Amino acid sequence: MNTKTLFQQALTLCLVGTFGILGAACGSESDECPSGEIRSGGECVPVDNDGGMDDAGQDSGNTCSEFETCRQNSCGEFDAQSQPLELANCLESNCETEINGCPNAAGLSCSSLNECLGNCGQNDDACRQQCQDNAGVVGVSRFNALISCQNDNNCEDRVCLLENCSDQLFGCFPDQVGDATCAESFKCQVEGNTCPGTVEAQIAQSEMLNCADQQGCLSEDEADPVSCLIANCESEAQTCGVTGDRSCSEVVACTQGGGNAADCILSFSSSTEAGNYNTLQNCVSTECTDATNIAELTTCASNNCGNARDTCGVNGTSQTCSDMWACASGEASDCQSSDASQVLFNTYIHEGSDQEQIAFFELNACISENCPDQEPSCIESSCSDEASTCGVSFSN
């Protein structure tokens, strides 16, 4: 499983720019902005209070009078500068038809305005002005509401925004809130999908990811960020619900035995087991990059990561290669169940020594490559050495 995909977006993204589900808004700065501007992404950004409408509410000959009338009659009590969220909610509830009929009032939504500003260069005032000119009245109101709340609460991360500005945040990014629990949302992301969680779930997830970032789990050289996270942020992981009852060796058996990758990796029984797995993963990813199959990987790991394998519990003494083969071929009664693949790894492969495991994997690789139909005569002629080392015979 490539858990790297979960953390491809940084945790310190500014509000102006890509505001990913793992992102956090940049903090406000102490120096004040000039009148008519607000601070965003470390800069003072000019934003109209009237959503791009001029004083007469005109747009290329279209007076937009119906929108102006609706705004005054239905939402005139709300000030655009001091009550932007209330104004946006009121306009969407009462003036949707009139907004759609007025080009300037319709314009860019809050999220589109945010993206537009984020695509502008550092000092590209013309680009920023164009974004502002294209913004809709509701988009500007929601953008103002979020930035103002961010600044009022001195928010420097997503947790602060979720705790203090959730209405403003999801008013601007409505597709980022859902009904998934923290564990459901996190698993969904591990699998490469997006399942927005509740506000409470997102707070728990953001706190967990902030911890992971502080512990170095999101660095480029980290082989398995999720096991690193669970190893170093146990309390946060438990709050999110992304722990289970598997040991390090059982997680290895789960992943190698064909289990759902996300279910496997999110089921460590403790931070210790996750840490043992993470140590092994990091060693293998560093020392065994040239391995092309599981036999070569096991050989390399045995030579270079022996202590980590022992600590994880994937080295035993009680099973031989022939025992493993009996399970793999269905001769052993306990290997005939629906979870036979995981039984094979848990009860047989991980209970054998490195050399017995390597012999098993080499025989399996030889048969897969040369005798895919597993004809005994083919195996005898093509894989006799491997079969002999494993202690099994395929002759009639």
RODO-2510 file (C-alpha; in nm, 4 decimals, decimal comma):
residues 396
     n   res          X          Y          Z
     1     m     0,0000     0,0000     0,0000
     2     n     0,1375     0,3389    -0,0919
     3     t     0,0451     0,5414     0,2129
     4     k     0,2477     0,8324     0,0779
     5     t    -0,0523     0,9381    -0,1273
     6     l    -0,2351     1,0283     0,1926
     7     f     0,0107     1,3010     0,2786
     8     q     0,0992     1,4499    -0,0570
     9     q    -0,0492     1,7843     0,0456
    10     a     0,1368     1,9814     0,3127
    11     l    -0,0237     2,0672     0,6435
    12     t     0,0701     2,4355     0,6199
    13     l    -0,1192     2,5497     0,3117
    14     c    -0,2399     2,9088     0,3140
    15     l    -0,6063     2,9908     0,2824
    16     v    -0,5391     3,1682    -0,0454
    17     g    -0,4283     2,8779    -0,2617
    18     t    -0,5170     2,5118    -0,2547
    19     f    -0,7136     2,4515     0,0630
    20     g    -0,6941     2,0729     0,0740
    21     i    -0,8634     1,8534     0,3299
    22     l    -0,5279     1,8127     0,5015
    23     g    -0,4448     2,1825     0,4700
    24     a    -0,4390     2,4563     0,7258
    25     a    -0,4863     2,8272     0,6916
    26     c    -0,1877     3,0535     0,7368
    27     g    -0,2024     3,2655     1,0487
    28     s    -0,2866     3,6311     1,0538
    29     e    -0,0058     3,8778     1,1131
    30     s     0,0087     4,1530     1,3697
    31     d     0,0460     4,4494     1,1337
    32     e    -0,2815     4,5999     1,0199
    33     c    -0,3954     4,6177     0,6561
    34     p    -0,5132     4,9423     0,4950
    35     s    -0,8819     5,0184     0,4908
    36     g    -1,0677     4,8095     0,2359
    37     e    -0,8170     4,5201     0,2532
    38     i    -0,7904     4,2037     0,4622
    39     r    -0,4910     3,9886     0,5481
    40     s    -0,4723     3,6509     0,3762
    41     g    -0,1783     3,4224     0,3177
    42     g     0,0546     3,6744     0,4790
    43     e    -0,0524     3,9582     0,2489
    44     c    -0,3080     4,2380     0,2472
    45     v    -0,5672     4,1493    -0,0166
    46     p    -0,8198     4,4024    -0,1490
    47     v    -1,1733     4,2681    -0,1511
    48     d    -1,4856     4,4623    -0,2406
    49     n    -1,7622     4,4658     0,0165
    50     d    -2,0322     4,4690    -0,2491
    51     g    -1,9297     4,1654    -0,4518
    52     g    -1,8188     4,3509    -0,7626
    53     m    -2,1296     4,5633    -0,8026
    54     d    -2,0726     4,9318    -0,8625
    55     d    -2,2655     5,1968    -0,6734
    56     a    -2,5491     5,1900    -0,9254
    57     g    -2,5662     4,8111    -0,9389
    58     q    -2,5030     4,8234    -1,3112
    59     d    -2,3427     4,5676    -1,5392
    60     s    -2,2975     4,6451    -1,9103
    61     g    -2,6415     4,7955    -1,9495
    62     n    -2,8130     4,5464    -1,7221
    63     t    -2,9279     4,7370    -1,4121
    64     c    -2,9707     4,4146    -1,2100
    65     s    -3,2494     4,6046    -1,0420
    66     e    -3,4330     4,2898    -0,9352
    67     f    -3,1259     4,1707    -0,7461
    68     e    -3,0713     4,5119    -0,5875
    69     t    -3,4344     4,5215    -0,4804
    70     c    -3,4177     4,1733    -0,3297
    71     r    -3,0921     4,2511    -0,1505
    72     q    -3,2331     4,5687     0,0051
    73     n    -3,5758     4,4267     0,0908
    74     s    -3,4654     4,0865     0,2206
    75     c    -3,1108     4,1390     0,3456
    76     g    -3,0681     4,5121     0,3940
    77     e    -3,0275     4,4693     0,7692
    78     f    -2,6931     4,2906     0,7237
    79     d    -2,3786     4,4960     0,6770
    80     a    -2,1418     4,3517     0,4166
    81     q    -1,8305     4,4309     0,6172
    82     s    -1,9315     4,3433     0,9725
    83     q    -2,1858     4,0667     0,8966
    84     p    -2,0603     3,8936     0,5780
    85     l    -2,1698     3,5434     0,6809
    86     e    -2,5214     3,6543     0,7684
    87     l    -2,5435     3,8489     0,4414
    88     a    -2,4306     3,5500     0,2353
    89     n    -2,6767     3,3160     0,4073
    90     c    -2,9595     3,5641     0,3596
    91     l    -2,8831     3,6223    -0,0098
    92     e    -2,8643     3,2494    -0,0853
    93     s    -3,1903     3,1872     0,0974
    94     n    -3,3890     3,4752    -0,0489
    95     c    -3,2303     3,6047    -0,3693
    96     e    -3,0958     3,3045    -0,5581
    97     t    -3,3063     3,3659    -0,8708
    98     e    -3,2193     3,7362    -0,8767
    99     i    -2,8473     3,6601    -0,8283
   100     n    -2,8462     3,4185    -1,1195
   101     g    -3,0088     3,6837    -1,3369
   102     c    -2,7409     3,9423    -1,2612
   103     p    -2,3967     3,8567    -1,4081
   104     n    -2,1923     4,0584    -1,1618
   105     a    -2,3845     3,9304    -0,8637
   106     a    -2,3472     3,5680    -0,9729
   107     g    -1,9706     3,5641    -1,0412
   108     l    -1,7107     3,3401    -0,8730
   109     s    -1,8036     3,1433    -0,5630
   110     c    -1,5950     3,1711    -0,2472
   111     s    -1,3915     2,8587    -0,3252
   112     s    -1,3391     2,9719    -0,6849
   113     l    -1,2307     3,3173    -0,5662
   114     n    -0,9894     3,1520    -0,3242
   115     e    -0,8464     2,9382    -0,6042
   116     c    -0,8239     3,2371    -0,8384
   117     l    -0,6303     3,4430    -0,5835
   118     g    -0,4069     3,1492    -0,5055
   119     n    -0,3100     3,1182    -0,8714
   120     c    -0,1936     3,4809    -0,8861
   121     g     0,1741     3,5574    -0,8522
   122     q     0,3177     3,7032    -0,5326
   123     n     0,2948     4,0631    -0,6524
   124     d     0,0473     4,0275    -0,9381
   125     d    -0,1979     4,2994    -0,8437
   126     a    -0,3630     4,2884    -1,1860
   127     c    -0,4426     3,9201    -1,1402
   128     r    -0,5841     3,9801    -0,7944
   129     q    -0,7938     4,2645    -0,9255
   130     q    -0,9292     4,0417    -1,2021
   131     c    -1,0258     3,7776    -0,9470
   132     q    -1,1998     4,0450    -0,7430
   133     d    -1,3822     4,1819    -1,0472
   134     n    -1,5051     3,8345    -1,1372
   135     a    -1,6228     3,7492    -0,7850
   136     g    -1,9901     3,7136    -0,7044
   137     v    -2,1603     3,8940    -0,4224
   138     v    -2,2129     3,5728    -0,2231
   139     g    -1,8610     3,4519    -0,3018
   140     v    -1,7064     3,7743    -0,1693
   141     s    -1,9261     3,7704     0,1400
   142     r    -1,8321     3,4154     0,2255
   143     f    -1,4644     3,4842     0,1547
   144     n    -1,4718     3,7926     0,3784
   145     a    -1,6473     3,5947     0,6510
   146     l    -1,3847     3,3197     0,6530
   147     i    -1,0835     3,5506     0,6420
   148     s    -1,2287     3,7739     0,9119
   149     c    -1,3004     3,4797     1,1398
   150     q    -0,9528     3,3423     1,0769
   151     n    -0,7961     3,6739     1,1715
   152     d    -1,0256     3,7396     1,4677
   153     n    -0,9280     3,4029     1,6194
   154     n    -0,5595     3,4207     1,5196
   155     c    -0,5952     3,0822     1,3516
   156     e    -0,2702     2,9296     1,2333
   157     d    -0,3950     2,5788     1,1572
   158     r    -0,7015     2,3907     1,0431
   159     v    -0,7941     2,2768     1,3940
   160     c    -0,8412     2,6396     1,4976
   161     l    -1,0578     2,7058     1,1913
   162     l    -1,2699     2,3980     1,2562
   163     e    -1,3182     2,4866     1,6225
   164     n    -1,3915     2,8553     1,5712
   165     c    -1,4933     2,9120     1,2087
   166     s    -1,6633     2,5943     1,0904
   167     d    -1,9701     2,7792     0,9588
   168     q    -1,7497     3,0156     0,7609
   169     l    -1,5145     2,7397     0,6453
   170     f    -1,7827     2,5098     0,5109
   171     g    -1,9843     2,7999     0,3781
   172     c    -1,6885     2,8637     0,1489
   173     f    -1,6026     2,4950     0,0928
   174     p    -1,9345     2,3083     0,1257
   175     d    -1,7960     1,9895    -0,0310
   176     q    -1,5476     1,9505     0,2563
   177     v    -1,8008     1,8550     0,5225
   178     g    -1,9862     1,5241     0,5388
   179     d    -2,1105     1,2623     0,7825
   180     a    -1,8124     1,0243     0,7987
   181     t    -1,6456     0,9487     1,1301
   182     c    -1,2788     1,0286     1,1757
   183     a    -1,1813     0,6653     1,1187
   184     e    -1,4056     0,6316     0,8124
   185     s    -1,2730     0,9505     0,6583
   186     f    -0,9100     0,8644     0,7312
   187     k    -0,9405     0,5122     0,5921
   188     c    -1,1063     0,6538     0,2837
   189     q    -0,8076     0,8823     0,2288
   190     v    -0,5598     0,5992     0,2849
   191     e    -0,7375     0,4211     0,0010
   192     g    -0,6942     0,7273    -0,2208
   193     n    -1,0526     0,8516    -0,2013
   194     t    -1,2270     1,1437    -0,0336
   195     c    -1,4989     1,0947     0,2268
   196     p    -1,5568     1,4228     0,4134
   197     g    -1,6180     1,3844     0,7842
   198     t    -1,8212     1,5728     1,0379
   199     v    -1,6732     1,8817     1,2018
   200     e    -1,5840     1,6755     1,5098
   201     a    -1,4245     1,4066     1,2929
   202     q    -1,2191     1,6625     1,1046
   203     i    -1,0959     1,8203     1,4276
   204     a    -0,9814     1,4790     1,5527
   205     q    -0,8181     1,3986     1,2199
   206     s    -0,6436     1,7353     1,1963
   207     e    -0,5061     1,6987     1,5502
   208     m    -0,3780     1,3537     1,4586
   209     l    -0,2140     1,4782     1,1390
   210     n    -0,0631     1,7790     1,3163
   211     c     0,0956     1,5362     1,5612
   212     a     0,2213     1,3214     1,2736
   213     d     0,3763     1,6253     1,1123
   214     q     0,5484     1,7276     1,4347
   215     q     0,6851     1,3750     1,4772
   216     g     0,8394     1,3736     1,1298
   217     c     0,6016     1,1122     0,9906
   218     l     0,5289     1,3259     0,6845
   219     s     0,8915     1,3645     0,5766
   220     e     0,9940     1,2489     0,2302
   221     d     1,2153     0,9689     0,3632
   222     e     0,9442     0,8126     0,5807
   223     a     0,8511     0,4756     0,4292
   224     d     0,5162     0,4294     0,6013
   225     p     0,3556     0,7492     0,7354
   226     v     0,0483     0,5747     0,8764
   227     s     0,2347     0,3269     1,0968
   228     c     0,4647     0,6128     1,2011
   229     l     0,1574     0,8163     1,2948
   230     i     0,0047     0,5394     1,5058
   231     a     0,3426     0,4689     1,6684
   232     n     0,4024     0,8304     1,7680
   233     c     0,0515     0,9714     1,8122
   234     e    -0,1234     0,6915     1,9993
   235     s    -0,3692     0,9112     2,1891
   236     e    -0,4749     1,0996     1,8774
   237     a    -0,5030     0,7769     1,6789
   238     q    -0,7233     0,6201     1,9452
   239     t    -0,9449     0,9288     1,9544
   240     c    -0,9839     0,9021     1,5773
   241     g    -1,0569     0,5294     1,6066
   242     v    -0,7814     0,4053     1,3766
   243     t    -0,6493     0,1252     1,5970
   244     g    -0,7467    -0,2384     1,6318
   245     d    -0,6129    -0,5627     1,7748
   246     r    -0,3363    -0,6822     1,5390
   247     s     0,0292    -0,7291     1,6271
   248     c     0,3120    -0,6284     1,3953
   249     s     0,3397    -0,9777     1,2461
   250     e    -0,0382    -1,0004     1,2044
   251     v    -0,0418    -0,6742     1,0091
   252     v     0,2355    -0,8110     0,7847
   253     a     0,0343    -1,1308     0,7408
   254     c    -0,2777    -0,9279     0,6641
   255     t    -0,1092    -0,7204     0,3926
   256     q     0,0804    -1,0121     0,2379
   257     g    -0,2167    -1,2443     0,2698
   258     g    -0,4426    -1,0323     0,0510
   259     g    -0,6351    -0,8375     0,3148
   260     n    -0,7708    -0,4914     0,2507
   261     a    -0,4594    -0,2747     0,2771
   262     a    -0,6258     0,0080     0,4691
   263     d    -0,7955    -0,2318     0,7118
   264     c    -0,4620    -0,4020     0,7724
   265     i    -0,2556    -0,0921     0,8387
   266     l    -0,5211     0,0728     1,0540
   267     s    -0,5528    -0,2155     1,2981
   268     f    -0,2436    -0,2082     1,5200
   269     s    -0,3210    -0,3017     1,8779
   270     s    -0,0735    -0,0513     2,0217
   271     s     0,1807     0,2135     1,9387
   272     t     0,4547    -0,0399     2,0163
   273     e     0,3331    -0,2811     1,7495
   274     a     0,2973     0,0044     1,5003
   275     g     0,6482     0,1217     1,5864
   276     n     0,7923    -0,2264     1,5292
   277     y     0,6231    -0,2417     1,1905
   278     n     0,7392     0,1084     1,1019
   279     t     1,1008     0,0252     1,1897
   280     l     1,0884    -0,2826     0,9659
   281     q     0,9263    -0,0913     0,6794
   282     n     1,1868     0,1835     0,6939
   283     c     1,4728    -0,0651     0,6993
   284     v     1,3389    -0,2650     0,4069
   285     s     1,2650     0,0473     0,2038
   286     t     1,6232     0,1642     0,2568
   287     e     1,8140    -0,1625     0,2208
   288     c     1,6081    -0,3696    -0,0222
   289     t     1,5113    -0,1403    -0,3080
   290     d     1,6577    -0,3813    -0,5658
   291     a     1,4440    -0,6805    -0,4613
   292     t     1,2151    -0,7949    -0,7430
   293     n     1,0090    -1,0604    -0,5620
   294     i     0,9217    -1,1719    -0,2118
   295     a     1,2017    -1,4318    -0,2023
   296     e     1,4633    -1,1664    -0,2777
   297     l     1,2938    -0,9267    -0,0349
   298     t     1,2977    -1,1827     0,2457
   299     t     1,6620    -1,2665     0,1771
   300     c     1,7587    -0,9002     0,1812
   301     a     1,5554    -0,8274     0,4924
   302     s     1,7071    -1,1288     0,6659
   303     n     2,0582    -1,0050     0,5891
   304     n     2,0015    -0,6362     0,6641
   305     c     1,6978    -0,6042     0,8911
   306     g     1,7209    -0,9160     1,1056
   307     n     1,6626    -0,7414     1,4388
   308     a     1,3604    -0,5583     1,3030
   309     r     1,2146    -0,8842     1,1687
   310     d     1,2698    -1,0530     1,5032
   311     t     1,1073    -0,7657     1,6937
   312     c     0,8089    -0,7686     1,4584
   313     g     0,7672    -1,1416     1,5177
   314     v     0,7989    -1,2626     1,1606
   315     n     1,0822    -1,5074     1,2400
   316     g     1,0097    -1,8350     1,4177
   317     t     1,1540    -2,1820     1,4603
   318     s     0,8614    -2,4253     1,4671
   319     q     0,7593    -2,4554     1,1002
   320     t     0,9541    -2,5894     0,8051
   321     c     0,9265    -2,5104     0,4367
   322     s     0,7407    -2,8364     0,3818
   323     d     0,4910    -2,7387     0,6544
   324     m     0,4366    -2,4090     0,4761
   325     w     0,3882    -2,5892     0,1461
   326     a     0,1355    -2,8257     0,3018
   327     c    -0,0676    -2,5237     0,4108
   328     a    -0,0311    -2,3451     0,0779
   329     s    -0,1463    -2,6526    -0,1114
   330     g    -0,4464    -2,7046     0,1189
   331     e    -0,3237    -3,0291     0,2727
   332     a    -0,3295    -2,8872     0,6246
   333     s    -0,6839    -2,8776     0,7648
   334     d    -0,6487    -2,5338     0,9186
   335     c    -0,5552    -2,3919     0,5769
   336     q    -0,8866    -2,4695     0,4108
   337     s    -1,0828    -2,1759     0,5487
   338     s    -1,1813    -1,8524     0,3766
   339     d    -0,8872    -1,6730     0,5399
   340     a    -0,6364    -1,9422     0,4402
   341     s    -0,3866    -1,6917     0,3017
   342     q    -0,3562    -1,5089     0,6327
   343     v    -0,3396    -1,8401     0,8213
   344     l    -0,0532    -1,9366     0,5906
   345     f     0,1469    -1,6307     0,6912
   346     n     0,0424    -1,6104     1,0576
   347     t     0,0598    -1,9756     1,1561
   348     y     0,3147    -2,1177     0,9127
   349     i     0,5424    -1,8722     0,7315
   350     h     0,6053    -1,6381     1,0258
   351     e     0,6616    -1,9390     1,2512
   352     g     0,9489    -2,0584     1,0337
   353     s     1,3063    -1,9346     1,0194
   354     d     1,4365    -1,6947     0,7578
   355     q     1,5926    -1,9773     0,5606
   356     e     1,2764    -2,1882     0,5641
   357     q     1,0740    -1,8869     0,4476
   358     i     1,3202    -1,8099     0,1695
   359     a     1,3112    -2,1733     0,0525
   360     f     0,9294    -2,1582     0,0411
   361     f     0,9186    -1,8325    -0,1513
   362     e     1,1842    -1,9503    -0,3987
   363     l     0,9905    -2,2703    -0,4706
   364     n     0,6681    -2,0783    -0,5130
   365     a     0,8394    -1,8283    -0,7454
   366     c     0,9888    -2,1068    -0,9577
   367     i     0,6547    -2,2817    -0,9976
   368     s     0,4723    -1,9590    -1,0773
   369     e     0,7260    -1,8690    -1,3442
   370     n     0,7782    -2,2081    -1,5060
   371     c     0,4779    -2,4221    -1,4223
   372     p     0,1687    -2,2027    -1,3815
   373     d    -0,0579    -2,5101    -1,4186
   374     q     0,1378    -2,6805    -1,1370
   375     e     0,1844    -3,0012    -1,3323
   376     p     0,3969    -3,2353    -1,1154
   377     s     0,6115    -3,3404    -1,4096
   378     c     0,6862    -2,9775    -1,4938
   379     i     0,7745    -2,8972    -1,1348
   380     e     1,0023    -3,2019    -1,1134
   381     s     1,1896    -3,1021    -1,4259
   382     s     1,1995    -2,7260    -1,3753
   383     c     1,2080    -2,6776    -0,9978
   384     s     1,3685    -2,9930    -0,8606
   385     d     1,6403    -2,8064    -0,6719
   386     e     1,3927    -2,5708    -0,5082
   387     a     1,1595    -2,8589    -0,4185
   388     s     1,4474    -3,0568    -0,2691
   389     t     1,5580    -2,7588    -0,0576
   390     c     1,2009    -2,7181     0,0656
   391     g     1,1733    -3,0880     0,1456
   392     v     0,8775    -3,1680    -0,0794
   393     s     0,8360    -3,4020    -0,3695
   394     f     0,6125    -3,3768    -0,6757
   395     s     0,6861    -3,7154    -0,8283
   396     n     0,4060    -3,9658    -0,8770
***
